[in-house]
Structure formats: structure tokens, C-alpha cells
Amino acid sequence: MKKRQIVNIVNFIRAVEPRTPTDMLLPVKEQIRLMKKHRLRGTFLLQYDALILPEFTGLLKELDPEQFELGVWFETVRPLVERAGLEWRGRFPWDWHAHRGFSVGYTKENREKLADIFYEEFKKVFGAYPRVFGSWFFDSHTVRYISGKYGMDALCNCKEQFGTDGYTLWGGYYGQGYYPSRTNVFMPAQNPEHQLPVPLFRMLGSDPVYQYDAGLDMNAGAEESQRVITLEPVYSSSGGGNPKWVDWFMSENFNGDCLSFGYAQAGQENSFGWPGMRDGLTYQFALFERLQNEGKIAVEPLGDTGRWFKKQYAETPASAITAHSAWNDSEKKSVWFSNKNYRANLFLDHGVLRFRDVHLFRESFPDPFENTVCESNSAVYETLPLVDGNLHSGNGVLSGLYFTKTDGSPLLPSGEMTFTENPGGSAAVDFGNLTVTFRESSVRIESGSGFILSHRLGRTDRHMPSVRGLAKDGLRLFYKGESYGVFLPRGFFADEKTICSVNGAVEASFG
């Protein structure tokens, strides 16, 4: 069965840009014009300060609802906060610092009050409550409250990033969509009774090869504020403003090696200004029209995708993003596998193969702001680390779980990388002399000869679990109150950083 290849155009609208003089209305007009020209359906999300201004709402009221969907972009701006009778503590009417501009900076009672005011104003202006909700990040209580009271078809939040704009989303579901845990919306629920009945989609169309460790220095380690390599049209070197990158991204991201469905979010926030996004959006939207006419992608509003997802999947499906090359280097290859239990990245760089990333999901792992008000410029949402090739690199070591022969020399692939879908949400990645199979709660590695998995670490000072127990068949870890581990039905631990195969195979399960 042919898998759906989905592009959501999501443009969100602010009323002010305090950092530089910007015409905030022009980008919205031009985005509408381009979408009409290319017959593309999509979504506009309004921040509260734009929702209360007739120049924005009057323009949006004229749009055909069959083509244009309207929803909420939930950042806490001055007019919303003051309407709730609260003190505005921001530097500007819109302030991107976490404790001022996002729901985590307020008590649960005030989060509900802010949401109610926003939703009632939306209904007053447009005649119905919104069904889609987005923000760079949001706390679990706010989403549970809105979902229960008003109902939602889809959520969207920021891509994976470390420190960018002062907030970190790290170790989460990589791309596509999932059903969030009620306890912590940043990670998928493992059981239906603990999941919110609304899918969450990751935004911005991340480069599957370079975004993960963008800016990483092998000696100094990860940047404190990670750079951005995404489909956003304002990024013109490698990103959505570069036609060569866009062509590569659309070809690789929608190549069909995705298990459940292919997905990316396009569009741009209006605060970047029209001159900065014009060329990139003009190129992308023309390309989207052509690819949609050829039956290669479906461009649709976020809510349509959410409703389809809910009909199609009772629980989070397994998904994959498979890049058979980088946009500028055919010798780099990357496979992201995600399901409700874990995510993993298998990375091939000029013949050197490693697991660049493995993180586990636990619905019991709490939202850091469930019972705490954020009082900092920054905020962190994370999952449970096993392998982190970004944050654990440094001091001359590029971190990861490396494939070596029993003599310690690199185990080099003997063939081209191929991706095969197996039943039950499983996928196999084959390199000729080595096959890695991702399953629901485990990973199996098979080779024609013995091999070793060697965990190389350059830094251990952040996002690092402690070892609580080691045996030949298992490693028990602990991170921020959560106990978890890796267990070996096949293979054995020689030490806490070394796994040895048995009869040419290793199987690792997570629990």
C-alpha cells in the first residue's frame, strides 16, 4: 500500500516584532497570495495579539475555509496576560524568554485562565473554537486542559533543538507525529489509557543528516545555542531558502522509506518579514504544487492530518526518516527510527557506522513544569538518554555507539544501504555484511562474523545517566528519578561501554 506523504503548511502570525522594524501584515498577505496561486491548502495560527487586531482578522475572515484553516499559536503576550488580570513581566509586548512568553511561566490556575480567554476571543472573532494548537513548546497541564474542555484535532511543537532561543527539546519523537503522554506531552504514551486523544506533530522539517549535531565541534562539544537547518525559507545556505537543499530534502524525506507516513511542516512565522522569506517560499510553493499534481505529496491543513491520523492509528505508529545521502555529500547516510518506546539514529559517515543517538520514552517521566512555575529565561524538555552523539561529544571524541571488528578496527559496510519494511512496525537497514533491525522494544544486529559495539564518550557533564548496575546480560541506568536499562537476549556486556556479539548477533531490548 502506498504511504501518504504529507506536507502541512503552517504559517503563524504575531502582531509585533520588537527586535527590528517589520511589516507584520505583508507576509500574511503574500503567503495567502502564493497559496491561492498554487492551489495549496494550509493553516494559519494566530497569536493573541494578532487575534485582537482587525487588520489581521479581517483579512483571514475573507478566506475560503476549505483552503485555509485557522487556529491558535499559544505564546503568552502582554495583551493576553493583562486581559487575565496578571502582571506582564516581559521586556517587550512579545517576549520569547520561557518564563515570560510561554505557559510554563504561570501557575496551573493562570494557564487555564489564559487559555480560556484566548479560546473565547477566538470564538467571538471567528464563530467557533479552534481545533488546532501550536507553540514552540507547551506544558502538559495546558494541553490536557484545552483538549478536555474544547477538543483538538492536532498539536504542533518545535523540532528537536538544544538551547536555540533559550529552550531545549531533546530526545523526543524525531519528526512525523505521535500521541502524547498525559504525564509529559513531550514524549509518546506507551499505553492507550495514558495517551491524549490528539496527535502532536514536530515542526520545521529538520535536515535528517545535519540538524541533529549542527554546530558541533569535536573538541569543544555541542554549541550552547544550536544552529538551525530546516525547511524554513529564511535559511538560505543549507535550509529552506536554498533550492538545491529543498530539492534534496523533498526527494529524501518523501522517498517512501518511512514505515507509516512521510511528513514535513513548511511555512514561516510573519515576524521574519517578507523580504527574508520571499524567495524561499516562492520556490517551495511552486515545487509543492508540482509534486502534488504528480501525486507524490499531499499538501493539507494541520487539522486534516490530525483527523486522518486519529482515524488511522489507535496508538502511535512506528515511523522512519531515511536519507540515503546528505544534500552535499553522498557518503553520509542517516536513518531515524521512532516508535512509542524509543528513538534511534543510525548514521553512516564515509564508511564509519555508528548509532549516533538512542533515547527511551517513559510515560512515567514527569513534565518538569507539572507542579513548578518556570522562573528562567530557558526551559528544558528531555527524554531518557542512552546514546547522545551531540551532547556527549567533545575533547576530541565524536560520541556514539560504534561498530568495530573483534580486533578493534572499524567494521566497514560492504554494500549500499537499503531500507526494508517488515510487519508490525519493524524496519531493517542492510549494509551487505551487516543488518540492523528496529523492532517495537528492541534492536537486533546481525553480521556474518563477530563484532563489537563500542560506546565512545567525550563529555559526561550534561544529559548523562548514571550507571546503577552492570551484568553480562544487562546495564541498569538512572536519570532524573527514572530507572531504566538495556538488556541483551543475544550478546553480552564486556564492560559498561562495550557490547560483544555472540555468533555474529546482538539483540538489545529496552526496559
QUIQUI-V225613 format. One line per field, one symbol per residue. phi: phi as a letter, one per 20 degrees, with the letter a starting at -180 (. if undefined). psi: psi as a letter, one per 20 degrees, with the letter a starting at -180 (. if undefined). burial: 1 if it has 16 or more other C-alpha atoms within 10 Angstrom, else 0. A space follows every 50 residues. Layout:
phi->???
psi->???
burial->???
This chain:
phi->.fefcddeecddcdeccfebgbfeeggfgfffgfffgeldeacdddfgfe fedffeffffffffffdcddbddededgfffffemdfedffcgccefgfd dcffecfggffffffffffffffffdnbffdcbcagbbeffffgffffed nbeadbcfffbdmfmncdccnefenlbbeffffbffcffecgfddfebfd deenmfffedfgcgnfdgeenfffcffdccfgffedecqfedgfffgfff fffdenecmebebbddobffffnfgfdgfffgfffffgfffffemebceb fgffffffgffececgefbbccdeaefcbfedcbcddcbfdacbcdcdcl nedbffbbcddcfeffffdfccefccfdbcdbceedccfefeeqlndefq deecffenffeegdbffcdcedfmmdbdddcnebcddecgcbcdccbfbf bcddedcdccdblcfeedaccfdacdcbblndebadcdfcnbeebfdcdd fclmbccdddb
psi->ppqpopppoopqorhqnihqppohhghgghgggghggjlpqappppqhhh hjphhghhghhiqoihhpqqaponqnrghgghhjkqppjrhrhppiqgig jrhijqrgghgggggggghhgghggiiqqqiqpqqgrqrhggggggghgh qqhqqqrqrpqoipjjqpopjapnabqroqqhhoiiqqqhqhijqqkpqp pprimqoighhgkpipphghaqqhoqrpnaipiioifoaiiohggggggh gghkiimiegqqqqpaaqqiiiqghhiggghggghggggghghijhrppr qghggghgghhhphrpqqrqooojrrhjoijpqpopppaihrqqppppnl iopqohppqqpoiioqpikgkpppjrhrqppraopgpnifhjqrkjpoqr oqprrijiqpopqirqpqppprqkkqqpopkfjpppppagjrpppprirq rqooopphqkiqlpqqpiqprhjqpprpolipprrpqnhprqphaijppq rplkqpppqp.
burial->00011111111111111000011110110011011000111111111111 11000110010000000111111111111110010001010111111111 11111111011111110110110011001111111111111111111000 11111111111111111111111111111111111111110001111111 11111111111111111100111011111111111101111110110111 01111111111111111111111101111111111111100100011111 11111100110000111111111111100001111111111111111110 01111111111110111111000100111111111111111111001111 11110000011110001010100011111110011111110111111001 11111111100011100001001111111000111111011110010011 11011111110
